[in-house]
Amino acid sequence: MKILLIFLTFYLISGQSFSLSSLHVTGYSGASLLVDSGKHWSSDSAKYMVKHDPWRTIIDYKKHSEWTSEGRFILFCNKYGKLMIFIRELNQQDAGKYRIRVMSKWYIDITLNVKKDSCCVVSKKVVVKSGETATFSCEYSQNHINDAKVIFKERQNSIDTWNEEERFSISDDKHKHIFSVRITAVTPDDGGVYLCGVWINRQSYSYSIIITVHLHIISK
């Protein structure tokens, strides 16, 4: 399965970091975006997020030990202590330059490009009985044929990489621009919101979320 899950797992286990002050990322209108800042969350420091041209304050020096949010914009701490940026339901007006600042610690600039593509505005509902196999497919733009495909699962105020490897598998059909997800012997704990993503920035851990899947597990 050549989808770089091994590489991503190594990164998550090792806690490998990177140091950047500026990122360029691309998302799709109607879809979402997940960006790893590569910098420490610093739970004792307030968080600030603004958009330039025109100037707009999005998050105004809010402080929380694990997350802070305003509407579609969420900043949260992942399990390795790094600040993550998640933007839901992108639109054309979201394109532009942002600055995220952790008070008295650091800042990072992000330039966001928002594209339109019919592949990336789908939300699915999948219902499967407990103990059976859940499958769902995720269509992606042809621009991402050679990019790594990944699955995330939403938690309360955070997002985790799904790495239940014994029961979880991904296969990629590059000719059809679709990758498929399979989870065997599902349990109620497997239910929830899954995010199909592509790794869009080789210089950082930035992902375009192309499809949202709501997995419902029912009793037999």
NORWOKA-V239511 format. One record per residue. N is the residue number from 1. RES is the residue in one letter. NEAR is the number of other C-alpha atoms within 10 Angstrom. D_LAST is the distance of its C-alpha to the last C-alpha in Angstrom with 2 decimals. Layout:
n->N res->RES near->NEAR d_last->D_LAST
n->N res->RES near->NEAR d_last->D_LAST
//
This chain:
n->1 res->M near->9 d_last->31.66
n->2 res->K near->10 d_last->34.73
n->3 res->I near->17 d_last->33.35
n->4 res->L near->14 d_last->35.05
n->5 res->L near->20 d_last->31.97
n->6 res->I near->12 d_last->34.10
n->7 res->F near->11 d_last->36.88
n->8 res->L near->16 d_last->34.72
n->9 res->T near->14 d_last->33.21
n->10 res->F near->12 d_last->36.80
n->11 res->Y near->13 d_last->37.87
n->12 res->L near->15 d_last->35.16
n->13 res->I near->10 d_last->35.93
n->14 res->S near->10 d_last->39.67
n->15 res->G near->13 d_last->39.85
n->16 res->Q near->10 d_last->42.38
n->17 res->S near->17 d_last->44.15
n->18 res->F near->12 d_last->46.51
n->19 res->S near->11 d_last->49.27
n->20 res->L near->14 d_last->49.67
n->21 res->S near->13 d_last->51.30
n->22 res->S near->14 d_last->50.45
n->23 res->L near->18 d_last->47.48
n->24 res->H near->16 d_last->47.02
n->25 res->V near->19 d_last->43.48
n->26 res->T near->16 d_last->42.01
n->27 res->G near->29 d_last->39.04
n->28 res->Y near->24 d_last->37.91
n->29 res->S near->22 d_last->38.28
n->30 res->G near->22 d_last->34.98
n->31 res->A near->27 d_last->33.36
n->32 res->S near->24 d_last->33.70
n->33 res->L near->25 d_last->35.75
n->34 res->L near->24 d_last->35.34
n->35 res->V near->22 d_last->38.52
n->36 res->D near->20 d_last->39.31
n->37 res->S near->26 d_last->42.77
n->38 res->G near->20 d_last->43.47
n->39 res->K near->20 d_last->45.08
n->40 res->H near->17 d_last->44.35
n->41 res->W near->25 d_last->42.56
n->42 res->S near->20 d_last->45.12
n->43 res->S near->17 d_last->43.28
n->44 res->D near->12 d_last->46.62
n->45 res->S near->17 d_last->47.78
n->46 res->A near->20 d_last->47.27
n->47 res->K near->24 d_last->45.77
n->48 res->Y near->20 d_last->47.48
n->49 res->M near->25 d_last->46.49
n->50 res->V near->17 d_last->48.80
n->51 res->K near->20 d_last->49.11
n->52 res->H near->12 d_last->52.56
n->53 res->D near->8 d_last->54.39
n->54 res->P near->8 d_last->53.88
n->55 res->W near->10 d_last->53.51
n->56 res->R near->11 d_last->50.45
n->57 res->T near->13 d_last->49.20
n->58 res->I near->18 d_last->45.40
n->59 res->I near->22 d_last->44.83
n->60 res->D near->13 d_last->47.90
n->61 res->Y near->15 d_last->48.21
n->62 res->K near->16 d_last->45.01
n->63 res->K near->18 d_last->44.21
n->64 res->H near->16 d_last->40.89
n->65 res->S near->13 d_last->39.94
n->66 res->E near->18 d_last->36.95
n->67 res->W near->20 d_last->36.82
n->68 res->T near->19 d_last->38.69
n->69 res->S near->20 d_last->38.00
n->70 res->E near->12 d_last->39.55
n->71 res->G near->9 d_last->37.63
n->72 res->R near->12 d_last->36.30
n->73 res->F near->17 d_last->38.09
n->74 res->I near->20 d_last->36.59
n->75 res->L near->27 d_last->38.30
n->76 res->F near->23 d_last->36.33
n->77 res->C near->23 d_last->36.79
n->78 res->N near->19 d_last->34.66
n->79 res->K near->13 d_last->33.96
n->80 res->Y near->14 d_last->37.34
n->81 res->G near->16 d_last->39.36
n->82 res->K near->18 d_last->40.08
n->83 res->L near->24 d_last->40.26
n->84 res->M near->23 d_last->37.83
n->85 res->I near->19 d_last->38.40
n->86 res->F near->21 d_last->35.55
n->87 res->I near->20 d_last->36.46
n->88 res->R near->16 d_last->33.90
n->89 res->E near->16 d_last->34.47
n->90 res->L near->20 d_last->37.82
n->91 res->N near->16 d_last->40.56
n->92 res->Q near->14 d_last->44.04
n->93 res->Q near->9 d_last->45.68
n->94 res->D near->16 d_last->43.88
n->95 res->A near->18 d_last->45.97
n->96 res->G near->16 d_last->48.81
n->97 res->K near->19 d_last->49.77
n->98 res->Y near->23 d_last->48.15
n->99 res->R near->17 d_last->49.28
n->100 res->I near->21 d_last->47.06
n->101 res->R near->19 d_last->49.07
n->102 res->V near->23 d_last->48.36
n->103 res->M near->16 d_last->51.27
n->104 res->S near->8 d_last->54.05
n->105 res->K near->12 d_last->51.98
n->106 res->W near->13 d_last->51.43
n->107 res->Y near->18 d_last->50.59
n->108 res->I near->18 d_last->49.14
n->109 res->D near->19 d_last->49.76
n->110 res->I near->18 d_last->47.14
n->111 res->T near->16 d_last->48.06
n->112 res->L near->17 d_last->45.15
n->113 res->N near->17 d_last->45.29
n->114 res->V near->20 d_last->42.85
n->115 res->K near->16 d_last->42.36
n->116 res->K near->15 d_last->40.78
n->117 res->D near->16 d_last->38.43
n->118 res->S near->12 d_last->35.96
n->119 res->C near->17 d_last->33.51
n->120 res->C near->25 d_last->32.88
n->121 res->V near->19 d_last->31.91
n->122 res->V near->14 d_last->28.29
n->123 res->S near->14 d_last->25.27
n->124 res->K near->14 d_last->21.86
n->125 res->K near->11 d_last->18.39
n->126 res->V near->13 d_last->15.49
n->127 res->V near->13 d_last->11.84
n->128 res->V near->18 d_last->9.28
n->129 res->K near->16 d_last->5.67
n->130 res->S near->20 d_last->6.26
n->131 res->G near->15 d_last->8.28
n->132 res->E near->14 d_last->9.35
n->133 res->T near->15 d_last->12.82
n->134 res->A near->21 d_last->14.02
n->135 res->T near->17 d_last->17.42
n->136 res->F near->16 d_last->19.98
n->137 res->S near->17 d_last->23.73
n->138 res->C near->23 d_last->26.65
n->139 res->E near->22 d_last->29.98
n->140 res->Y near->25 d_last->33.13
n->141 res->S near->17 d_last->36.83
n->142 res->Q near->15 d_last->39.04
n->143 res->N near->9 d_last->40.99
n->144 res->H near->14 d_last->38.31
n->145 res->I near->17 d_last->38.04
n->146 res->N near->11 d_last->39.47
n->147 res->D near->16 d_last->37.97
n->148 res->A near->19 d_last->35.28
n->149 res->K near->26 d_last->31.72
n->150 res->V near->23 d_last->29.64
n->151 res->I near->18 d_last->26.38
n->152 res->F near->18 d_last->26.38
n->153 res->K near->20 d_last->23.84
n->154 res->E near->14 d_last->24.99
n->155 res->R near->11 d_last->25.26
n->156 res->Q near->6 d_last->27.02
n->157 res->N near->14 d_last->30.51
n->158 res->S near->17 d_last->30.22
n->159 res->I near->20 d_last->28.86
n->160 res->D near->14 d_last->28.05
n->161 res->T near->17 d_last->28.22
n->162 res->W near->16 d_last->24.92
n->163 res->N near->18 d_last->25.80
n->164 res->E near->9 d_last->22.77
n->165 res->E near->10 d_last->24.51
n->166 res->E near->8 d_last->22.67
n->167 res->R near->12 d_last->19.41
n->168 res->F near->17 d_last->21.15
n->169 res->S near->16 d_last->23.54
n->170 res->I near->20 d_last->25.68
n->171 res->S near->15 d_last->27.67
n->172 res->D near->20 d_last->30.52
n->173 res->D near->11 d_last->31.92
n->174 res->K near->14 d_last->35.31
n->175 res->H near->8 d_last->36.50
n->176 res->K near->12 d_last->33.83
n->177 res->H near->16 d_last->33.80
n->178 res->I near->18 d_last->30.03
n->179 res->F near->19 d_last->28.14
n->180 res->S near->16 d_last->24.50
n->181 res->V near->17 d_last->22.00
n->182 res->R near->15 d_last->19.30
n->183 res->I near->19 d_last->16.95
n->184 res->T near->15 d_last->15.17
n->185 res->A near->13 d_last->12.40
n->186 res->V near->20 d_last->11.62
n->187 res->T near->17 d_last->11.06
n->188 res->P near->14 d_last->11.33
n->189 res->D near->9 d_last->15.03
n->190 res->D near->16 d_last->15.12
n->191 res->G near->18 d_last->14.63
n->192 res->G near->14 d_last->18.01
n->193 res->V near->17 d_last->21.04
n->194 res->Y near->23 d_last->22.32
n->195 res->L near->25 d_last->25.90
n->196 res->C near->25 d_last->27.14
n->197 res->G near->27 d_last->30.74
n->198 res->V near->23 d_last->33.92
n->199 res->W near->20 d_last->36.56
n->200 res->I near->24 d_last->39.57
n->201 res->N near->16 d_last->42.30
n->202 res->R near->10 d_last->43.52
n->203 res->Q near->11 d_last->45.76
n->204 res->S near->19 d_last->42.99
n->205 res->Y near->18 d_last->39.25
n->206 res->S near->26 d_last->38.70
n->207 res->Y near->25 d_last->35.73
n->208 res->S near->27 d_last->35.21
n->209 res->I near->30 d_last->31.69
n->210 res->I near->26 d_last->31.22
n->211 res->I near->22 d_last->27.67
n->212 res->T near->23 d_last->25.16
n->213 res->V near->19 d_last->21.43
n->214 res->H near->16 d_last->18.93
n->215 res->L near->20 d_last->15.61
n->216 res->H near->18 d_last->12.64
n->217 res->I near->21 d_last->9.45
n->218 res->I near->14 d_last->6.54
n->219 res->S near->9 d_last->3.78
n->220 res->K near->8 d_last->0.00
//
